């Protein structure tokens, strides 16, 4: 049986993630005491629950501090038949404060003596052990609810394959490196189409930009070297029991060079890793397939 533990700081999108997993066929439980995980999994291994894709449980700062500190031991005590994965959602402090201000919700750790900012900081400390256990960390700072649902579906939906799930993501360095990136490649060595007036409003998915970049001798070699590196080392990552990896490819704005290179790498890697998706962080909306 597959067990997905959803955790993260309040306001990061845990409820949205859990609802999406429910739509994907998981039996979902919110705010379960961590100490009850072994008991729950034993109950859900009965035949009447066999139709579910798995079990998804939200464990967060509403748990007791003792339970959160013992989460590693709890996971280790699960039956061998349980395949567990921890998904940790987070966002920047500024974004979390903004979300609470907009919704006027009360933070579960705030009080008359503890401000919202202090509650968010305290929550980080409480969830540190769970964050360190995470197989996949998703930064939702720039994601809408629909984006997050799409990410959950692409990473966890529609397959029982327990192999390596790969995300190839383009991004712009001016907005920061994705916090969940495992490997980062810098495409800023390529000439920038931004300085060609006719290409400025286009993206790396447009044939005109592709033609511009392919005229540079180093473009093909750059792509080939990334593919060769991944082809050589991804099997080793998979053998080390990694469940998820994010390959981030960046340029200055995340519109031209990184998008083109990510597309070319994805086309080749997809043939080797069926569980591969591509996402362009800086392009309008969620562009994942």
C-alpha positions in Angstrom: 0.0 0.0 0.0 1.2 3.5 -0.8 1.1 6.1 2.0 1.6 9.8 1.2 2.2 12.1 4.1 1.3 15.7 3.3 2.9 18.3 5.5 4.1 21.9 5.4 3.5 25.3 7.0 0.0 26.7 7.4 -1.0 28.6 4.3 1.2 26.6 2.0 -1.6 24.7 0.3 -1.9 21.5 2.3 -5.7 21.3 2.1 -5.6 21.8 -1.7 -3.0 19.1 -2.1 -5.0 16.7 0.1 -8.2 17.4 -1.8 -6.4 16.7 -5.1 -5.1 13.4 -3.8 -8.7 12.5 -2.8 -9.7 13.2 -6.4 -6.9 10.9 -7.5 -8.4 8.0 -5.6 -6.6 8.3 -2.2 -8.2 7.6 1.1 -7.5 10.9 2.9 -7.2 11.8 6.5 -6.6 15.3 7.8 -4.8 16.2 11.0 -4.0 12.6 12.1 -1.9 12.3 15.3 1.4 11.0 14.0 1.6 8.3 16.6 -1.5 6.7 15.1 0.0 6.2 11.7 0.9 2.5 12.3 -2.6 1.7 13.5 -4.2 3.5 10.6 -2.1 1.6 8.0 -3.0 -1.7 9.6 -6.7 -0.9 9.4 -6.5 0.3 5.8 -4.7 -2.8 4.6 -8.0 -4.7 4.8 -9.6 -5.8 1.6 -12.4 -3.2 1.6 -9.8 -0.5 1.1 -8.1 -2.2 -1.8 -9.9 0.0 -4.4 -8.1 3.1 -3.2 -4.9 4.3 -4.9 -3.3 4.7 -1.5 -3.7 6.6 1.8 -2.9 10.3 2.1 -2.5 11.8 5.6 -1.9 15.4 6.6 0.4 15.8 9.5 1.4 19.3 10.5 2.0 21.6 13.4 -1.4 20.8 14.9 0.2 17.6 16.1 1.9 17.4 19.5 5.5 18.5 19.6 6.5 15.0 21.0 4.8 13.3 18.0 6.5 15.6 15.5 9.9 14.9 17.1 9.4 11.2 16.8 8.2 11.2 13.2 11.3 9.4 11.9 10.8 6.5 14.4 7.1 6.4 13.5 7.9 6.0 9.8 10.5 3.4 10.5 7.9 1.4 12.5 5.5 1.0 9.6 5.0 -2.5 8.1 7.3 -3.5 5.2 4.3 -3.6 2.9 3.8 0.2 3.3 5.5 2.4 0.7 5.7 5.8 2.3 6.4 9.2 0.8 6.6 12.6 2.5 5.4 15.6 0.5 6.3 18.9 2.2 4.7 22.2 1.0 6.2 25.6 1.8 6.2 29.2 0.8 8.2 32.3 1.7 7.4 34.0 5.0 6.2 37.1 3.1 3.8 35.0 1.0 2.4 33.2 4.0 1.8 36.4 5.9 0.1 37.8 2.8 -2.2 34.8 2.4 -3.3 34.9 6.1 -3.9 38.7 5.8 -6.0 38.2 2.7 -8.1 35.3 4.0 -8.2 36.7 7.6 -7.7 33.2 8.9 -6.1 32.7 12.3 -2.8 30.9 12.3 -3.0 27.7 14.5 0.0 28.8 16.5 -0.8 32.5 16.9 -2.2 34.0 20.0 -2.5 37.3 21.9 1.1 36.8 23.0 2.4 35.5 19.7 2.2 37.5 16.5 1.6 36.0 13.0 5.2 36.3 12.0 6.4 34.7 15.3 3.9 31.9 14.8 5.2 31.2 11.3 8.8 31.1 12.6 7.7 28.7 15.4 6.0 26.5 13.0 9.2 26.1 10.9 11.0 24.8 14.0 8.2 22.3 14.9 8.1 20.9 11.4 11.9 20.7 10.8 12.0 16.9 11.3 9.2 16.4 8.8 10.8 18.8 6.3 14.1 16.8 6.6 12.2 13.6 5.9 10.6 14.9 2.7 10.9 13.0 -0.6 9.5 16.0 -2.4 9.4 19.7 -1.4 7.1 22.0 -3.3 7.5 25.8 -3.0 4.0 27.2 -3.6 5.0 30.8 -3.4 4.4 31.4 -7.1 1.7 28.8 -7.6 -2.1 29.3 -7.8 -4.5 26.7 -6.4 -4.9 25.3 -9.9 -1.1 25.2 -10.4 -0.7 23.2 -7.2 -3.4 20.7 -8.2 -1.6 20.3 -11.5 1.7 19.6 -9.8 0.1 17.0 -7.5 -1.5 15.3 -10.4 1.6 15.2 -12.5 3.8 13.9 -9.7 1.5 11.5 -8.0 -1.5 10.8 -10.3 -2.2 8.0 -12.6 0.6 5.6 -11.8 1.6 3.0 -9.3 5.2 3.0 -10.6 7.5 3.6 -7.7 10.5 4.6 -9.8 12.1 8.0 -10.1 9.7 10.8 -11.0 11.5 13.5 -12.9 10.6 17.2 -13.4 12.6 19.3 -15.9 11.9 23.0 -15.0 13.0 26.2 -16.7 13.3 29.3 -14.6 14.7 32.8 -14.5 17.6 33.6 -12.2 16.3 37.1 -11.5 13.4 35.4 -9.6 15.6 33.0 -7.8 16.6 29.3 -8.2 13.6 26.9 -7.5 13.8 25.8 -3.9 13.1 22.2 -4.8 15.9 22.0 -7.5 18.2 19.0 -7.1 20.4 19.8 -10.1 20.8 23.2 -11.7 22.2 24.0 -15.1 22.9 27.6 -16.2 22.0 28.5 -19.8 23.1 32.1 -19.6 26.3 31.2 -21.6 24.1 31.2 -24.7 23.5 34.4 -26.6 20.3 36.0 -25.4 17.4 36.3 -27.9 16.0 39.1 -25.7 18.3 41.5 -27.4 16.8 40.7 -30.8 13.8 43.0 -31.1 11.7 40.6 -33.2 12.3 37.8 -30.6 11.8 39.8 -27.4 8.2 38.9 -26.9 8.5 35.3 -28.1 9.6 32.3 -26.0 11.9 29.3 -26.3 8.9 27.3 -27.6 8.7 29.4 -30.7 10.5 28.2 -33.9 12.1 31.6 -34.5 13.8 31.5 -31.1 14.9 27.9 -31.6 16.4 28.8 -35.0 18.3 31.7 -33.4 19.7 29.5 -30.6 20.5 26.6 -33.0 22.7 28.9 -35.1 25.1 29.0 -32.1 27.7 26.2 -32.1 27.6 25.7 -28.4 23.8 25.3 -28.1 23.7 21.7 -29.4 26.8 20.7 -27.3 25.3 22.3 -24.2 22.1 20.2 -24.6 24.1 17.1 -25.4 26.2 17.4 -22.3 23.2 17.8 -20.0 21.5 14.8 -21.5 24.7 12.8 -21.3 25.1 13.7 -17.6 21.6 12.8 -16.8 21.7 9.6 -18.7 24.8 8.6 -16.8 23.8 9.6 -13.3 20.0 9.3 -13.1 20.1 5.5 -12.7 22.4 6.0 -9.7 20.0 8.5 -8.1 17.2 6.0 -8.7 19.2 3.2 -7.1 19.7 5.4 -4.0 16.0 5.2 -3.5 15.2 8.7 -4.7 11.5 9.1 -5.5 11.6 12.6 -7.0 14.1 14.8 -8.8 13.9 18.3 -10.2 16.3 19.3 -12.9 16.3 23.1 -13.1 17.6 24.9 -16.2 17.9 28.7 -15.8 18.6 31.8 -17.8 18.2 35.5 -16.9 14.4 35.9 -17.4 13.3 32.3 -17.9 11.7 33.0 -21.2 14.0 32.1 -24.0 17.2 30.1 -23.5 16.2 28.0 -20.5 12.8 27.2 -22.0 14.4 26.0 -25.3 17.1 24.0 -23.5 14.6 22.4 -21.1 12.4 21.4 -24.1 15.3 19.7 -25.9 16.5 17.9 -22.8 12.9 16.8 -22.0 12.4 15.3 -25.5 15.4 13.1 -25.1 15.1 12.2 -21.4 11.4 11.3 -21.8 12.4 8.4 -23.9 14.4 7.0 -21.0 12.2 8.0 -18.0 8.5 7.6 -18.6 7.7 9.4 -15.4 9.0 12.8 -16.7 7.3 16.1 -16.8 8.3 19.6 -18.0 7.4 22.9 -16.5 8.3 26.5 -17.4 8.0 28.5 -14.2 8.1 32.0 -15.7 5.7 31.4 -18.6 2.1 32.4 -18.1 0.1 29.8 -16.1 1.2 26.3 -15.4 2.9 24.7 -18.4 3.4 21.1 -17.3 3.0 17.9 -19.4 
